[in-house]
Amino acid sequence: MQRSHIVRPAAMFWGLTVFMPVGVTYVAALLLMIAFAAAGGWRERAVRLRRNPMWWPVMAYVIWTLVILAIEPHYPETPANLMHGLRIAATVLMALALTRDEAIWAVRGFWLMGLANIVMIGLYYTVGFPMWHPWRGVLTLVGNKSISNALLFTIMAGSAVVYGLKSLVEHRPWRAVAAFALVPAVIAIITFTLPSRTSLLALLLVIPAACVHQWRRQLKVLALVLMVGGAIAIGGLWNSPVVQQKFAVGIQEIEAAQAGEISEASWVVRYYMYRDTARMIIDRPLTGWGIGGWTEQWHLRGPKLLDYKNMPHNDFLWMGSQAGVPGLLSLLVIALVAVWVAWRRDDLAGRLAFVATLVMLIATSVNSALRDAQIGLALLWVAMVYLRLAQEPGDSWRGLVPPRRHGAAPPLRAADRAQN
């Protein structure tokens, strides 16, 4: 194997580990760094990154983080928060530094493990499947790792819808049926197995968004698709008693928090976190309280029952409280530029990236989807790999499923040789 080829399996390994415990995903990230160093070709990767629309948003975020680190106070939580903040930037840059071929291998790993997990979940709740520790967060609800997995399944469902719609337009009904069959399986998972309001909300938003992306220049077709899709969604998903109950409970929790109730209910916690973190930003809008300062301020401002929390379940507020409005905007711009880059590409690759980055944006707005490595090392990686493929010309997803080879392998095209 040539040295340059060692990045492919390393990228695929990260894709394979996104559903596993966060320690395994950290190992995958470290292995990819080592593979980059051993493979060489840093000049080409550096040029690719410098030309990327994401480069300057990421650099602004890193530079402002380091400025705040230098001029503001330090806290016991400063090292951990700094590490997680820089890890966000490193994840984005590593994904965008991949060649097209390497990104395809990463996506293969993600989809192979995702489909295998769906099969395992089906076996576990029917004929039985052993509760192996690496799959505990897939088979049962165990904190933020299960929330991460639910969001990854949501990206898979959104991708399936995108591919199914494309297949219908191309008059390939059997491919469309196979793609659409994945969606109810994911809905069942994020409703019953790994119940997540964030994932349900994201799925309800990204499917019509994908339709808008596909038919934005054909308004009559778009209106018809949204009407039919809306009827299916309302009749098949929103009218589900389980789904209605989840959102009704959320509304009740917000109303209870507004009335002064303090509990560990999901949206009661978020109400107080969002309120008090917004007040932190208002009190120090330019520089915030320093990297790691959110926890100390939360101890002073938040309800004592919730004193143990270490992040506000909204990464933009987290960054704003520690680095002021400029810090908040620097992280928000990273997310918005990713969505914009995907939006402006009007084909399958752009639509897939639009779905993935939109799921990331929604999750980041209502959870610590970047700050918490249990979510961020997986969700951000997958979204950025999708975005990387959206930045390649032509049919950049071609070759996701390797073709059957009969006899000798055909020679590489010049474009493929240049990327390897």
Summary of the structure (lengths in Angstrom):
residues: 420
radius of gyration: 21.7
end to end distance: 11.5
largest distance: 72.1
contacts: 1423
relative contact order: 0.14
helix: 75%
strand: 0%
